[in-house]
Amino acid sequence: MSDRYQSLANTSVGRIVVKNLGLPQPQELDRYRDAAPLVDGPVLLGSSPGGALRPVVAKQLETLGIDCRDERNDDDRFRGLVFDATGIDSVSGLAGLQAFFTPVLRSLRTCPRVLVLGMPPDAASSEGAAIAQRALEGFTRSLAKEIGRGGTVQLIYVAPDAAGSLSSTLAFFLSPRSAFVSGQVIRVGTGGLADAADAADPTQPLAGKVALVTGASRGIGAAIAQVLHRDGASIVGLDVAAAAEPLHTLMKQLDGTSLLLDVTAPDAPQRIGAKLTDLHGGVDVVVHNAGIIRDRRLANMDAERWSSVLEVNLAAPQRITDELLDQGVVRDGCRVIGVASIAGIAGNLGQTNYATSKAGVIGLVQTIAPRAAARGITTNAVAPGLIDTDMMAKIPLPTREVARRMNSLSQAGLPVDVAETIGWLADPGSGAITGNVVRVCGQSLIGA
């Protein structure tokens, strides 16, 4: 669905009008294109005194083929900024943030990427350091709201023994693949996992892997299947029988396999496990995307409307995950990823059933994470905000336009934005990331 306001606001006349009226001016976002450089332009790397990550990060950026600079010249225009804040151990030390960022913020290109690297507060060596590291969250979230021009800002907490496992995270958040992710706090190595295996082929990190995607016939599910296939995975796409035609068409395009069944069926977990075992001997990536909505205010909610949403969105993923884990269908190092929603974080009018189910998805991946970590299995969730799908077309125009502007990027995301985030979490190099919930919402003001 086209965003007519965005198109108008980026014309020569539109820019003048929206500026004079103080209206949002959504920047057309850079998104990943085949054969394009991972990062198109130089990245400035800075550090607080005593920062522990700078040498390791510099080496990883070089390995990724990113033009990393240690100093700034007056004519430099940077695509990204990376600041190692792990050495900040006091309130006074936070001044290093202002000293690094203020002089360079006007030297950024459009759609810049900014990363602040910190130490998990609970791993800090003193109370002062813990306080200062927690303060980084307010800094990054505020900077994300003021950076403008399609820019994004993230805070990455890196556990002391996980410095060598940052490569996939640096690549994702410095590249156009993270176009609609901003204001997030990512924790690397804080869930009992600190090691990550680099892919043999960085252009196809999932080569030789098998990925199950539920709800794969259209919208976000189809985009997930396409991105994981692009990254080298063999796809098993699952959906209900009513979606057979679009699912078969997509799987034929991706040289994948269709699996038609209702995830709420009593024998669904066993049938899924048997299919994955028969076809591929197991599975390496499981994406729980299938979901439904049955909106109504709670005062008018009937039992079927409540239970159907909870069954599809939460009970089925729980049963399927438990079965695949218990039967050993998921291989060591598997990635289990749940599609939640910002409704599960902030709540939403008329969606008590849906919000409950999506908050439960977050609970699912966080609860399973410690148990799965023993086998190197990671469990994470993505929480989309307003994404431009066929469902969004049903929202009344005035409501839709207001909703589009209620995030730091002043626009809706695309299904590919959710899919790219899942692709990053599925990467073998993301093995130190577990129990995280990553919002794909352009830093929505809802639940911020």
N, C-alpha and C positions, 0 to 999 in steps of 0.2 A: 504494500500500500504506500503510495507516494505521500510525502510530507510537503504539502503545498506551501505552508508557511515558511518552512526552511528554504524551499526553492526561491520564494519571493524575497526573503530576508538576505539572500546572498547575491541578488542582482545589484547593479550599481545604484539604482534608485532606492531599492529596498534597504540597503545598508544605511543610507542617509536617514530614511524614515525611522527605522527601528532605533538608530542611535539617538536621534532627536527626541523620540518618544520614550526612551529608556526601556524598550522592549527586549526580550531575549533574542539573541542572534546566534542560532545554532550553527556551528561549524560543520561542514561536511567532513566526516571522519575518515582518516586513513584506515583502510582495512587490508588484510593480507592479499597479495596477488601472486600467483604462480610465477616463479623465476625472479621475483623482485628481491632485493637485498633484505636480509633480516632486519637491519636497522639502517635507514637511509640518511646517514649523516653522523657527525662526531658526537661522542658522549663524554661529558666532563665528569671526572672522578675526583671527589674530595673526601676529606676525613677530618674528624675531630682528633685532637692530640691523644695518643694512646689507642686509636682505633685499631682493632685487631684484624679486620677483614680486608683492608685495602689491597695488600699484595696479592691475596688469593683471588679477589674479585678482578683485579687488573689482568691476571693471568687467564682467568676464565673468559673475560671479555675478548681478549686477544684470540683465544682458541675458537671463539664463536665468530671470529672475523669482524668484530665491531671495532671501529676507529675510536680508541679510548685515549683521551687527553688528560694530562695532569695539570696543565696550566691553561689560562684563558688569555687570548689576544683580543684586542679591541674589535677586530672585524670577524671574530668567530660567531657562527650561528649554530647553536647546538640542537641536536634532535633529542638528547636526553641528558639527565643529570643523575648521578648516583653519589650519595653521601653516606659514608661510614660513620655512624653516630655511636658505635659501640663503646667508644672511649669516654662518653659524657657520663660523669658520675656525680654531678651536683647541679643545683639550680643555676649557679653562675656559668657552668659549662654549656648550658643550653644556648648561651649567646653565640656559640659557634654556628648554630643553625642560621641565624640572621646574617652573620658575617660571610657565610658561604653563599646563601641563596640571594640575598638582596642585590648584589652587584650583577648577577648573571641572569636574573629572570627576564630582563628585557632583551636578552640575547638568544631567546629560544625561537625555533621555527614553529610553524603551525603544527598542531597535534603532537606536542612534546610529551615525553615520558619522564617522570621523576620518581626515583626510588630512594627511600631512606632506610638504611640497614641498622637495626638495633639489636640489643641483647634482651632476651625475655626477662621481664622484671623479676620473676621468681628465681632466675639464675644469676642475678646481679650479686656482686661481692659485698655490697653495703646497702644500708637503708637509703642513703643519699643517691646511690646509683639506681636503685629500684625506682625511686620516685622520679628521677630524671628520665629514665627509660620509658616509664608509663606516660610521661608528658609528651613523648613523641607522637602519641596517637592524636592528641588535640592539634598538634602542629600539622601533621600530614592531612588530616581531614579538613582543616581550615584552608590549607594551601590548595587542596583539590577543588575547593569551591571558588577560589579567586584566580586560579591560573589561567582560565579562559582558553579560547582558540582551539578547542578540542583536546586540551591537555588532560593528562591523568596523573595522579599521585598515589603512591602506595607506601605502606610501612611493612617491612619484612623483618620479623624477629627471627634471629638465627641462633639456635642453640650452640653452645661452645664447641661441640664435636661435630657440627654439621656444616662447617664452612666450605668443605669440599663438595657439597651437594647442592650448590646454588645454580648451576649452569642452566637447567631447564627453566627455572623461575626467572632468572635474569633475561633469558632469551624471550620468554613470553611477555613479561611486563615492559620490556624496552621496545618491543616490536608492535606492528599494527594489529597483531592477533588479539591484543588486549584492549581494543578500541573502546569498548563500552564498560570497562571495569575500572572503577576509580574510588578512592577513599577507603581502600580495603586494608585490613591488617592480616598479614599472612604469617603463619608460624611454621618454620622449617626445623625439623629435628626435635620438636618438643613432645612428640607422641611415642617416644621409645624407639624411633627409627632415625638413623643418622646417615646411613649409606644409601647411595643411589648409583645405578649403573647407567653409564652413558650409552646411547644407542649406537649400534655399529654404523648406521647411516643416518646422520642428523636430518636429512630431508625426508626420511621414512622411518621415524623412530619406532613404529609399531609393526615393522616388517616381521612376518612370521608369527604375529599375535592373532588371537581370536577375540572378537568383541561381540557381546550380546547387547542389543539395544531394544528396550521395550517401548511400545508406542511409536514405532519407527516409520509409519507409513506417510506421515506428513508433518509440516510445521517444524518445530524444534527437533523432534525425533528424527525426521528425515535429514535435517542439517547435521545432527550428531553422526548419523551413519555415514554421510558423505565425507565429513572431516576425518573420521577415524579411518575410513577407507583410503582417503588421500594420504594419510600418514602411514599406510601400509597394512592395516589390519584386514583380516577376513571377517566379514560381517554376517551375523545371524540376526535378522530383523524380526521382531515379534510384534504382532498386533491382533486385534479381534477379527473374526471372520468377515464382518461388514467392511473392513478395510482391505480386503484381499487384493482387489485390483490395483490400487496405488502401491501397496506393499510389494506385490509381485513385480510391478513395473520398476520400482526403485531397486529392488534386489537384483533384477536382471542387469540394470545399468552398472551396479557395483560388483557384479559377479558374486553376490552373496546368497544367503539361504533364507527363505521365508519360513516363519513358524507362526501358524494361526491358532491362537487359543485365548481364552479368557483368563487373565492372571489370577482372578478370584476363584477359579475352579478348584475344588479340593485337591485334585491330583496335578495341578499346574506345576508346582515345584519339581515333582518327580518326573513329569514329562519333559520339562525344560532340561533337567539334569541329564536325562537319558539321551535327548537329542544332541546336546553338546558333547557328550561322551562318545556317542556313535559317530558323529560327524568329524570331530576334531580331537577327541581324547581329553577334552577339558576346555577351559576358558581362561583368558588373561585379563579381560576388561568386562565388567558388568555395569551397565548404565540403566538405572531404574528411572525411566522417563514417563512411562504410561501414567496417565492421570485424567481425572474428570472433575468438572465443577457442577454443583447443583445448588446455586445460590438462593438464599432466602433468609430473612431475619429470623433469629432464633425463636421469637414468639410465634412464628408461623411455620416452623420447621417440623416436618413429619419424620417419623422414625426411619423410613426407607431412604429419604433424601439424605439423612445424616449418615446412616450405615453404609450406603453405597459408596460415598466419597471416601470414608475411612477405610473401607475394604480395598478399593482399587489403589488409592494413593499411599496407604501406609501398611495395612495388614499384609497385602500381597508382597510388597518388597521385603518385609520382614521374614515372611515364610520362605520366600525364594532364596534369600541370602542365607538363612539358616540351613536350608537343605543343601545348597551348593557348597557351603563350608563343611557341613557335617559329612557329606558324601565324598569330599575331596575333589569335587568337579573343578573348583577354582584352583588354579595352579599357584605354587609359591610365587610371591611377587605380584599377585593379581591386584588390579585396581577396581574397587567397588565405589561407584559414584551415584549419589542420589540427586534427583532434580527436585529441589524444594521450591521456595518462593519467598519473596519479601513479605508476603501475607503471613507466612509462618513466623516472621520476626516481628513485624509491626502490627499484625492484625488488619482486618479490612471489613468495612460495613457490609453486612449481609453474607459474610463468608466464615462464620464460626466453624462450620464443618471443614471447609477447605483449609483454613488457617490452622486448625487443629491438626489436620493430616500432614501439612507441610512442616509444621514445627516438629511433629513426630518423626519426619524423615531426617531432620537435623539430629534429633535424639538418637535415631537408629545408627547413623554413621559414627556419631561420637561414642555411643555405648559399645559398639562392636570393635572400635579401633584397637583398644588394648588387647582383646582376645585375638584379633587377626594379626597383630604386629609380630607375634611369635613366628609366623610364616612369611614375614616380609610383605604382608598384604596391607594395602592402605585403604582407608574408607573416608571419603570426603563428600561434601555436598556443594552444589551450586544453587544459588537463590536468585532466579531471574526477577527483574522488575517488569516494567512495561515493554513488551517485545512485540514488534510489528508482525502479527500473524493474522490469519483469517478471523480468529476470534476477536481481535481488536476492532475489526470492521463493524462488529455488532454494537460497539459502544456509541452512544449518541455523540454527534460531532462536537458540540461545545465541551462535553466532559472529556472526550478524547484529546482535544487540543490543549486543554488545561493540564491533563495528565502528562502529555508529552513534554511540557516545559518544566515539570516539577522534579528536575534533577540537574546536576551541575553541568551536564552537556546539552540540556534543553531540547532533548529529542528522545524518541523511542529507540530501543535497540533492535537488532535483527536476529533471527534464529541462529545465524552463523556466529554471533557473539557468544551465545551460550555454548555452541558446539566447540568453538576454539578454546574456551576455558576448560571444557571437559577434555579436549585433546591434550592440553598442558598437564592436567591431573593424571591422565592416562599414560603419559610419557614415562619410559623407564627411568629417566633422570629425575623424576619427581618422587622417588622412593622414600624421601625423608619428610614428606608432607602427608600427614594423616590427622583426622579429626577436625579438619578445617571446614568452615562454611564461607564460601566466596560469593558475594553478591554481584550479579551481573545486571546492574541497574543504572549505570551512569552516575552513581552516588545520589540515588533518590532521596528527596527530602523526607519521604515517608520512612519512619523508623531510623532516621539518621542519628 
